[in-house]
Amino acid sequence: MREAVYCVLVWILICVSGYLSVKRYLMRKAVREIREGFRQKLEMETNTLLTVSVRDKEMCRLAEEINIQLRILYRQRHLYQQGDRKLKESVTNLAHDIRTPLTAICGYLELIEEVCGHPSGQDMAGLEDLSGNGVGLQSQDLEKIRRYLAIIENRVEVLKNMTEELFQYSSMLSSAEESDRQESEEEVCLNRVLEEIISAYYAVLKMHQIEPSVRMPEKQVICHGSKNAVSRIFENVISNALKYSDGDLQIVLSEKGEVIFSNHAAGLDEVQTGRLFERFYTVENATKSTGLGLSIARELVERMGGRMEAAYRQGMLAIMIRLP
């Protein structure tokens, strides 16, 4: 009887030992598969996930946890590649935008030299006196020079605006997060900020023959953010209206803190409207535009936890801003 018990125990030990050996082999195999698979996923440009041939629950759970992190990695890599592509496109567009006014400036300077007969040492401020000092300039030549200088001045103004907005944009992106948190604690009265911005831009709007129509509630509408940022947002949106408006501008502030700027814009379409927030994107009929104004505005809105969208329906451009 005792020998039978011993035989059973030995048999059980052999079975357990065999089971553990097989289990150990399968675990080592699963570890190798996970290690090799993970190395390949990191080295190769792929979106595939890890698979294991072993049906062990813990190993399958480990593989699934790694797959979760791989999905996050793939998504971040896609966003990085997309952002890198947009950055290259932006740099290309920016180089073209800067090159165009510079080329115009150089060209008109050459024309001035041709008209003046390369007057070395002459003071360009005394152009009015050149015709009487033996240079041989006629009144029509002086008129050409004045026109060329006006064009050069216009192109230089474009470059100045572009570099200024580029500086402001880079400064905004490099601002510290701690500063953003401190600014977000400030209570801002949207009614007051709108009134200040509209008053500041009223003369410019009238100069462009734009009569603004403003509707806002009598009670104060409060949002949490930076007053300077809110002012900059409204300024950029109104500046955008100066470029695209056909002569009208409606501004509506709701009690929930939503601001809608709308105007007729026959020069736009739905495709162009969908790209207005892209950095350095400009519409052909937008003069002196860097394509950064609305991009900066949207960045500021999102930093405060708000939302900014654009829509184009029946010839009307509407920009909706929702601040927290």
KOLBA-420702 format. One record per residue: residue in three letters; y, x, z of N, C-alpha, C in turn. Coordinates in steps of 0.05 Angstrom, whole numbers, padded with zeros to 5 digits, always signed. Each point is the difference from the previous one (the first is absolute). Layout:
<pts>
ALAYXZYXZYXZ/...
</pts>
This chain:
<pts>
MET-00024+00017+00000+00024-00017+00000+00025+00017+00000/ARG-00001+00021+00017+00024+00017+00002+00003+00015-00027/GLU-00021+00008-00012+00002+00014-00025+00012-00018-00022/ALA-00007-00025+00001+00011-00019-00019+00030-00003+00003/VAL+00009-00001+00026+00028-00002+00005+00015+00025-00010/TYR-00012+00024+00005+00012+00024-00010+00002+00000-00030/CYS-00021-00009-00013+00001-00001-00030+00022-00018-00010/VAL+00003-00023+00014+00021-00019-00008+00027+00013+00004/LEU+00004+00014+00023+00026+00013+00005+00005+00021-00020/VAL-00020+00016-00006+00004+00021-00020+00007-00012-00027/TRP-00014-00021-00007+00006-00014-00026+00029-00011+00000/ILE+00008-00011+00022+00027-00010+00002+00020+00023-00003/LEU-00005+00023+00013+00018+00023-00001+00001+00010-00029/ILE-00023+00001-00013+00000+00009-00028+00016-00018-00017/CYS-00003-00027+00004+00016-00019-00016+00030+00003+00005/VAL+00006+00002+00026+00029+00003+00007+00011+00026-00012/SER-00016+00021+00003+00009+00026-00011+00004-00002-00030/GLY-00019-00013-00014+00002-00003-00028+00024-00017-00008/TYR+00004-00021+00015+00023-00018-00006+00027+00015+00004/LEU+00001+00016+00022+00025+00016+00005+00004+00021-00021/SER-00022+00012-00010+00002+00020-00021+00011-00013-00026/VAL-00012-00023-00007+00010-00014-00024+00029-00008+00004/LYS+00007-00011+00024+00027-00008+00006+00019+00023-00002/ARG-00008+00023+00010+00017+00024-00001+00004+00009-00029/TYR-00021-00001-00015+00002+00007-00028+00019-00018-00015/LEU-00002-00026+00005+00017-00019-00014+00029+00003+00009/MET+00004+00006+00026+00028+00004+00010+00012+00024-00013/ARG-00015+00022-00002+00010+00024-00012+00006-00005-00030/LYS-00017-00015-00013+00004-00007-00028+00026-00016-00003/ALA+00004-00019+00018+00025-00017-00001+00024+00017+00004/VAL-00002+00019+00019+00023+00017+00006+00007+00017-00024/ARG-00021+00011-00013+00004+00016-00024+00013-00017-00022/GLU-00009-00024-00004+00011-00018-00020+00030-00006+00005/ILE+00005-00005+00026+00028-00006+00007+00018+00024-00004/ARG-00010+00024+00009+00015+00024-00002+00006+00007-00029/GLU-00021+00000-00017+00003+00007-00028+00017-00021-00015/GLY-00005-00026+00007+00016-00021-00013+00029+00002+00007/PHE+00006+00005+00025+00028+00002+00009+00014+00024-00013/ARG-00014+00022-00002+00012+00024-00013+00006-00006-00030/GLN-00018-00014-00013+00004-00006-00028+00024-00020-00004/LYS+00002-00019+00018+00022-00019-00002+00027+00013+00003/LEU+00001+00021+00017+00025+00014+00004+00007+00019-00023/GLU-00021+00012-00012+00005+00019-00021+00004-00013-00027/MET-00012-00023-00005+00001-00013-00026+00021-00023+00000/GLU+00011-00005-00024+00019-00022-00003-00016-00026-00005/THR-00008-00013+00021-00017-00024-00002+00008-00020+00021/ASN-00008-00025-00005+00005-00022+00019-00026-00011+00011/THR-00022+00014-00005-00026-00010+00010-00003+00005+00030/LEU-00018-00014+00013-00004+00001+00029-00026+00013+00006/LEU-00004+00007+00026-00024+00013+00009-00023-00020+00001/THR-00024+00009-00007-00025-00016+00003-00021+00018+00013/VAL-00017-00013+00016-00022+00015+00013-00026-00015-00006/SER-00021+00015-00004-00026-00012-00007-00015-00009+00025/VAL+00009+00010+00023-00013-00007+00026+00010-00026+00010/ARG-00017-00017+00011+00008-00026+00010+00006-00001+00030/ASP+00004+00023+00011+00007+00001+00028+00027-00013+00005/LYS+00002-00018+00020+00024-00015+00004+00024+00018+00008/GLU-00005+00020+00017+00022+00017+00008+00010+00017-00022/MET-00018+00010-00017+00008+00016-00023+00015-00017-00020/CYS-00009-00024-00005+00014-00018-00018+00027-00007+00011/ARG+00002-00003+00026+00026-00006+00012+00019+00024-00002/LEU-00011+00024+00003+00016+00024-00003+00010+00002-00029/ALA-00017-00005-00019+00008+00002-00028+00022-00021-00006/GLU-00003-00024+00011+00020-00021-00004+00027+00008+00012/GLU+00000+00012+00024+00025+00009+00012+00014+00021-00018/ILE-00016+00019-00010+00011+00020-00018+00010-00013-00026/ASN-00014-00021-00010+00010-00013-00024+00026-00014+00005/ILE+00004-00011+00024+00026-00012+00007+00022+00020-00003/GLN-00004+00024+00011+00020+00021-00002+00004+00010-00029/LEU-00023+00000-00015+00003+00007-00029+00016-00020-00015/ARG-00003-00026+00006+00016-00020-00014+00030+00004+00006/ILE+00006+00007+00025+00028+00005+00007+00010+00025-00015/LEU-00017+00021-00001+00007+00024-00015+00005-00005-00029/TYR-00018-00016-00013+00003-00006-00028+00026-00016-00005/ARG+00006-00019+00018+00025-00016-00003+00025+00018+00003/GLN-00001+00018+00019+00023+00018+00004+00003+00019-00024/ARG-00023+00009-00010+00001+00018-00023+00012-00014-00025/HIS-00008-00026-00003+00011-00016-00022+00030-00003+00003/LEU+00009-00006+00025+00029-00003+00004+00015+00026-00005/TYR-00013+00022+00009+00013+00026-00005+00002+00006-00029/GLN-00021-00005-00015+00001+00005-00029+00020-00018-00014/GLN+00001-00025+00009+00019-00018-00012+00029+00009+00006/GLY+00004+00008+00026+00027+00009+00008+00007+00026-00015/ASP-00019+00018-00003+00005+00025-00014+00008-00006-00029/ARG-00014-00019-00013+00006-00007-00027+00028-00011-00002/LYS+00007-00018+00019+00027-00012-00001+00021+00021+00005/LEU-00006+00019+00018+00019+00022+00005+00006+00016-00025/LYS-00022+00007-00014+00004+00015-00025+00016-00016-00021/GLU-00006-00026-00001+00016-00017-00019+00029-00001+00009/SER+00004-00001+00026+00028-00002+00010+00015+00026-00006/VAL-00014+00023+00004+00013+00026-00006+00007+00002-00029/THR-00019-00009-00017+00005+00000-00029+00024-00017-00008/ASN+00000-00025+00012+00023-00018-00006+00026+00012+00010/LEU-00001+00012+00024+00024+00011+00012+00011+00023-00017/ALA-00019+00017-00009+00009+00022-00017+00013-00010-00026/HIS-00012-00021-00011+00012-00012-00024+00028-00012+00006/ASP+00002-00014+00023+00025-00013+00007+00022+00021+00005/ILE-00007+00022+00012+00020+00021+00005+00007+00015-00026/ARG-00020+00004-00017+00004+00015-00025+00019-00015-00019/THR-00003-00027+00000+00016-00015-00019+00030+00003+00004/PRO+00011-00005+00025+00029+00004+00003+00008+00029-00003/LEU-00017+00019+00007+00007+00028-00003+00003+00007-00030/THR-00019-00010-00016+00001+00004-00029+00026-00011-00011/ALA+00007-00025+00009+00025-00012-00010+00024+00016+00008/ILE+00000+00010+00025+00023+00016+00009+00003+00025-00018/CYS-00022+00014-00004+00001+00025-00016+00009-00006-00029/GLY-00011-00022-00011+00008-00007-00027+00029-00006-00003/TYR+00011-00016+00018+00029-00006-00002+00018+00023+00006/LEU-00010+00019+00017+00016+00024+00005+00001+00017-00026/GLU-00022+00001-00015+00000+00014-00026+00020-00013-00019/LEU+00000-00027+00000+00019-00015-00018+00029+00007+00007/ILE+00005+00001+00026+00027+00007+00009+00008+00028-00009/GLU-00019+00019+00002+00005+00027-00010+00006+00000-00030/GLU-00015-00016-00015+00005-00001-00029+00028-00011-00006/VAL+00007-00022+00015+00026-00012-00005+00023+00019+00007/CYS-00004+00015+00022+00021+00018+00010-00001+00027-00014/GLY-00020+00005-00017-00002+00026-00013-00007+00022+00019/HIS-00017-00006+00021-00008+00019+00020+00024+00014+00013/PRO+00017-00016+00014+00024+00012+00011-00006+00016+00025/SER-00009+00024-00002-00007+00017+00023+00025+00004+00017/GLY-00004-00003+00026+00022+00005+00018+00019-00023+00003/GLN-00003-00021-00016+00018-00023+00002-00007-00017+00024/ASP+00020-00012+00013-00004-00018+00022-00004-00028-00012/MET-00023-00012+00005-00006-00027-00011+00018-00021+00012/ALA+00012+00006+00023+00018-00020+00012+00026-00003-00017/GLY+00006+00020-00017+00024-00001-00016-00005-00008-00028/LEU-00019-00018-00005-00007-00008-00027+00024-00013-00014/GLU+00016-00014+00015+00023-00015-00012+00019+00020-00014/ASP+00001+00025+00010+00019+00020-00010-00011+00017-00022/LEU-00026-00002-00006-00013+00018-00019+00011-00004-00028/SER+00006-00025-00007+00009-00005-00028+00027+00013-00006/GLY+00015+00006+00021+00026+00013-00004+00000+00030+00004/ASN-00023+00011+00006-00002+00029+00006-00016+00015-00021/GLY-00001-00010-00024-00013+00015-00022-00030-00003-00001/VAL-00012-00016+00017-00028-00004-00001-00008-00017-00023/GLY+00017-00018-00008-00005-00017-00024-00014-00026+00006/LEU+00001-00009+00024-00013-00025+00007+00018-00023-00008/GLN-00012-00020-00013+00014-00025-00007-00005-00021+00021/SER+00015-00022-00002-00002-00021+00020-00029-00012+00000/GLN-00012-00002-00024-00027-00010-00002-00020+00019+00014/ASP+00006+00026-00002-00018+00019+00014+00002-00003+00030/LEU+00025-00003+00010+00003-00005+00028-00014-00025+00010/GLU+00001-00020-00017-00014-00025+00007-00030+00004+00002/LYS-00011+00016-00020-00028+00006+00001-00007+00015+00026/ILE+00016+00019+00007-00005+00016+00024+00000-00017+00025/ARG+00020-00018+00001+00001-00018+00023-00025-00018+00001/ARG-00009-00009-00023-00024-00017+00000-00025+00016+00008/TYR-00002+00024-00010-00022+00017+00007+00000+00006+00030/LEU+00023+00006+00011+00002+00006+00029-00007-00025+00017/ALA+00007-00024-00010-00007-00024+00014-00031-00004+00001/ILE-00013+00007-00023-00029-00002-00001-00013+00020+00019/ILE+00011+00025+00000-00010+00020+00018+00003-00008+00029/GLU+00023-00011+00007+00005-00009+00027-00021-00022+00008/ASN-00005-00018-00019-00020-00021+00005-00027+00011+00006/ARG-00009+00020-00017-00026+00012+00004-00002+00016+00026/VAL+00022+00014+00007+00000+00014+00025-00002-00019+00024/GLU+00012-00023-00003-00001-00021+00022-00029-00009+00003/VAL-00014-00003-00023-00029-00008+00001-00016+00021+00016/LEU+00004+00025-00007-00014+00022+00014+00006+00000+00029/LYS+00026-00004+00007+00008+00000+00028-00014-00022+00016/ASN+00000-00024-00012-00013-00023+00013-00030+00005+00003/MET-00012+00012-00020-00029+00005+00001-00007+00020+00022/THR+00015+00022+00001-00006+00020+00020+00006-00011+00028/GLU+00020-00016+00003+00007-00012+00026-00022-00018+00009/GLU-00010-00018-00017-00022-00018+00008-00026+00015+00004/LEU-00005+00021-00015-00024+00016+00005+00002+00013+00028/PHE+00023+00010+00007+00003+00011+00027-00004-00021+00022/GLN+00012-00023-00004-00003-00021+00020-00028-00009+00002/TYR-00014-00002-00023-00028-00009+00000-00018+00020+00015/SER+00003+00026-00006-00016+00020+00013+00006+00001+00030/SER+00026-00004+00007+00008+00001+00028-00013-00024+00015/MET-00001-00023-00013-00011-00024+00012-00030+00004+00005/LEU-00014+00011-00020-00029+00004+00003-00007+00020+00021/SER+00017+00020+00004-00006+00021+00020+00010-00007+00028/SER+00012-00023+00004+00010-00008+00026-00023-00002+00020/ALA+00004+00007+00024-00021+00001+00020-00009-00028+00008/GLU-00026-00003+00006-00011-00026+00008+00012-00009+00027/GLU+00006+00019+00017+00012-00007+00026+00027-00013-00004/SER+00015+00011-00019+00026-00012-00006-00003-00028-00011/ASP-00021-00005-00016-00005-00026-00011-00006-00020+00022/ARG-00016+00009+00020-00007-00018+00022+00024-00007+00017/GLN+00018+00019+00004+00024-00005+00015+00018-00020-00014/GLU+00003+00003-00027+00017-00018-00015-00011-00028-00002/SER-00027-00002+00001-00013-00026-00003+00005-00018+00025/GLU+00009+00012+00022+00005-00015+00024+00028-00014-00001/GLU+00016+00007-00019+00027-00011-00002+00000-00028-00011/GLU+00016-00018+00012+00003-00027-00011+00023-00001-00020/VAL-00006-00011-00024+00020+00000-00021+00005-00029-00008/CYS+00026-00007-00001+00008-00027-00009+00003+00001-00030/LEU-00019-00013-00014+00000+00000-00029+00025-00014-00012/ASN+00010-00021+00014+00024-00014-00010+00023+00020-00002/ARG+00004+00015+00022+00023+00018+00001-00003+00023-00021/VAL-00024+00011-00002-00004+00022-00019+00005-00010-00029/LEU-00010-00023-00006+00005-00012-00027+00029-00004-00005/GLU+00014-00011+00019+00029-00004-00004+00015+00026-00005/GLU-00007+00021+00016+00013+00026-00004-00006+00012-00027/ILE-00025-00002-00009-00007+00012-00026+00013-00015-00023/ILE-00001-00027+00002+00012-00016-00022+00030+00005-00001/SER+00013+00002+00023+00029+00006+00000+00006+00027-00012/ALA-00017+00020+00006+00004+00027-00011-00004+00000-00030/TYR-00019-00016-00010-00006+00000-00029+00014-00021-00016/TYR+00017-00017+00013+00012-00023-00013+00017+00009-00024/ALA+00016+00021+00005+00018+00009-00022-00016+00011-00023/VAL-00021+00014+00005-00017+00011-00021-00014-00022-00015/LEU-00009-00021+00014-00013-00023-00012+00019-00014-00019/LYS+00025-00004+00010+00020-00014-00017+00007+00017-00024/MET+00000+00027+00003+00006+00017-00023-00022-00003-00021/HIS-00025-00005+00008-00021-00005-00019-00002-00030-00007/GLN+00020-00015+00007+00001-00029-00006-00024-00015+00012/ILE-00007+00008+00024-00022-00013+00015+00011-00015+00024/GLU-00003-00026+00001+00009-00016+00022-00023-00006+00018/PRO-00001+00013+00024-00023-00004+00018+00001-00027+00014/SER-00023-00012+00003-00003-00025+00014-00018+00006+00025/VAL+00010-00006+00024-00014+00008+00024-00005-00024+00017/ARG-00025-00002+00010-00007-00022+00019-00016+00013+00023/MET+00010-00005+00024-00013+00010+00024+00004-00020+00023/PRO-00018-00001+00018+00002-00019+00023+00023+00009+00019/GLU+00010-00020+00014+00021+00006+00019-00010+00016+00024/LYS-00025-00006+00009-00011+00015+00022-00007+00028-00008/GLN+00001+00019+00019-00006+00027-00006-00030+00004-00007/VAL-00005+00015-00021-00028+00007-00007-00004+00029+00007/ILE-00018+00005+00019-00004+00027+00011-00026+00012-00010/CYS+00001+00025-00008-00024+00015-00006-00001+00026+00016/HIS-00023+00012+00002-00003+00025+00016-00003+00023-00020/GLY+00019+00019+00001-00001+00023-00018+00026+00016+00003/SER+00006+00015-00020+00024+00017+00000+00022-00014-00016/LYS+00023-00002+00011+00022-00013-00014+00008+00016-00024/ASN+00000+00027+00002+00006+00016-00023-00020-00004-00023/ALA-00026-00003+00008-00021-00004-00021+00004-00028-00013/VAL+00006-00020+00016+00004-00027-00011+00024+00000-00019/SER+00021+00014+00008+00024+00001-00017-00007+00014-00026/ARG-00015+00021+00002-00008+00015-00025-00017-00017-00018/ILE-00018-00016+00012-00017-00018-00016+00017-00020-00015/PHE+00019-00013+00013+00016-00020-00013+00018+00013-00021/GLU+00011+00024+00006+00017+00014-00019-00016+00006-00026/ASN-00024+00010+00003-00016+00007-00023-00007-00025-00017/VAL-00006-00022+00013-00006-00024-00015+00024-00011-00015/ILE+00023+00001+00013+00025-00009-00014+00006+00019-00023/SER-00004+00027+00004+00004+00019-00021-00018-00006-00024/ASN-00024-00009+00007-00019-00007-00021+00010-00025-00016/ALA+00013-00019+00014+00011-00023-00013+00023+00008-00019/LEU+00015+00020+00008+00022+00009-00018-00011+00011-00026/LYS-00025+00010+00000-00011+00011-00025-00012-00022-00018/TYR-00012-00020+00012-00016-00019-00016+00011-00029-00001/SER+00020-00006+00017+00009-00028+00001+00016-00007-00025/ASP-00004-00026-00008+00015-00010-00023+00026-00014+00008/GLY+00008+00004+00025+00025-00011+00009-00002-00017+00025/ASP-00023-00002+00012-00003-00016+00024-00016+00015+00021/LEU+00002-00008+00025-00016+00011+00022-00001-00020+00023/GLN-00024-00009+00006-00003-00019+00022-00015+00015+00023/ILE+00011-00003+00024-00011+00013+00023-00005-00021+00021/VAL-00026-00003+00008-00007-00021+00019-00015+00013+00023/LEU+00010-00005+00024-00012+00010+00025-00012-00024+00015/SER-00026+00001+00006-00012-00022+00015-00001+00007+00030/GLU-00005-00021+00015-00001+00004+00029-00024+00017+00009/LYS-00020+00003-00018-00023+00016+00007+00003+00029-00006/GLY+00024+00008-00010+00006+00028-00006-00007+00008-00028/GLU-00005-00019-00018-00005+00007-00028+00026-00001-00016/VAL+00005+00020-00016+00023+00002-00016-00008+00001-00030/ILE+00011-00017-00016-00007-00002-00028+00025+00006-00017/PHE-00001+00020-00016+00021+00007-00020-00010-00009-00027/SER+00015-00017-00014-00009-00009-00026+00023+00000-00020/ASN-00006+00006-00025+00021-00001-00021-00014-00002-00027/HIS+00015-00010-00019-00010-00001-00028-00001+00029-00011/ALA-00022+00007-00013-00002+00027-00011-00016-00002-00026/ALA+00015-00005-00022-00013-00004-00026-00012+00027-00010/GLY+00010+00022+00010-00009+00026-00009-00026+00009+00012/LEU-00012-00016+00018-00025+00007+00013-00022-00019-00009/ASP-00025+00008+00006-00023-00018-00004-00018+00004+00024/GLU-00023-00014+00000-00018+00001+00023-00012+00028+00004/VAL-00006+00014-00023-00012+00026+00002+00020+00020+00013/GLN+00025+00000-00009+00020+00018+00010+00005-00007+00030/THR+00001-00026+00006+00004-00007+00028-00022+00010+00018/GLY-00024+00000-00009-00022+00010+00016+00001+00030+00005/ARG+00017+00015-00015+00002+00028+00003+00027+00009+00013/LEU+00016-00019+00009+00026+00006+00010-00001+00017+00026/PHE-00022-00002+00015-00002+00015+00025-00013+00028-00004/GLU-00007+00006-00024-00012+00026-00005+00022+00022+00000/ARG-00006+00023+00012+00019+00021+00001+00007+00010-00028/PHE+00026+00004-00005+00010+00011-00025-00004-00018-00024/TYR-00009-00025+00004-00003-00018-00022+00028-00013-00006/THR+00008+00001-00025+00026-00012-00008-00004-00016-00025/VAL+00015-00022-00002+00000-00016-00024+00020+00012-00019/GLU-00005-00002-00026+00017+00013-00020+00030-00008+00002/ASN+00005-00026+00007+00027-00009+00000+00014+00004+00027/ALA-00013+00015+00018+00011+00006+00027+00014+00027-00002/THR+00027+00000-00001+00015+00024-00002+00004+00012+00027/LYS+00002+00027+00001+00005+00015+00025-00021-00008+00021/SER-00025-00005-00008-00021-00007+00019-00019+00022+00004/THR-00008+00005+00025-00020+00021+00005-00028-00012+00004/GLY-00002-00026+00004-00026-00012+00005-00009+00003+00028/LEU+00018+00008+00018-00008+00005+00028+00010-00022+00019/GLY+00020-00015-00008+00013-00019+00018-00019-00020+00013/LEU-00015-00015-00017-00018-00020+00011-00024+00013+00013/SER-00008+00024-00010-00022+00014+00013+00007+00008+00028/ILE+00024+00010+00004+00009+00007+00027+00002-00025+00017/ALA+00011-00022-00011+00002-00025+00016-00027-00010+00009/ARG-00020+00000-00018-00026-00009+00008-00013+00018+00021/GLU+00004+00026-00003-00011+00019+00020+00012-00006+00027/LEU+00026-00005+00001+00013-00006+00026-00010-00026+00012/VAL-00004-00021-00017-00010-00025+00009-00028+00003+00012/GLU-00017+00014-00014-00027+00003+00010-00002+00017+00025/ARG+00018+00020+00002+00001+00016+00025+00007-00017+00024/MET+00015-00021-00004+00007-00018+00022-00021-00022+00004/GLY-00021+00001-00016-00021-00020+00003+00005-00025-00016/GLY+00019+00001-00019+00006-00024-00016-00014+00000-00027/ARG+00010-00017-00017-00012-00003-00027+00022-00005-00020/MET-00003+00013-00024+00020-00003-00021-00014-00004-00026/GLU+00007-00021-00015-00013-00007-00025+00021-00008-00021/ALA-00009+00001-00025+00018-00008-00022-00016-00019-00018/ALA+00014-00020-00011-00012-00019-00019+00019-00007-00022/TYR-00011-00007-00023+00017-00006-00023-00011-00026-00012/ARG+00017-00021+00001-00008-00026-00011+00023-00013-00014/GLN-00005-00009-00025+00020-00014-00016+00027+00015-00001/GLY-00001+00026-00005+00024+00016-00003+00014+00007+00026/MET-00013-00007+00023+00013+00006+00026-00016+00022+00014/LEU+00015+00020+00009-00012+00022+00017+00005-00007+00029/ALA-00021-00001+00016+00002-00006+00028-00013+00022+00016/ILE+00015+00011+00020-00010+00020+00018-00001-00011+00028/MET-00024-00002+00011-00004-00012+00026-00005+00022+00021/ILE+00015-00002+00022-00002+00019+00022-00007-00015+00025/ARG-00022+00008+00013-00007-00012+00026-00001+00021+00021/LEU+00019-00001+00019+00003+00020+00020-00012-00011+00027/PRO-00012+00018+00016-00012-00009+00025+00020-00009+00021/
</pts>
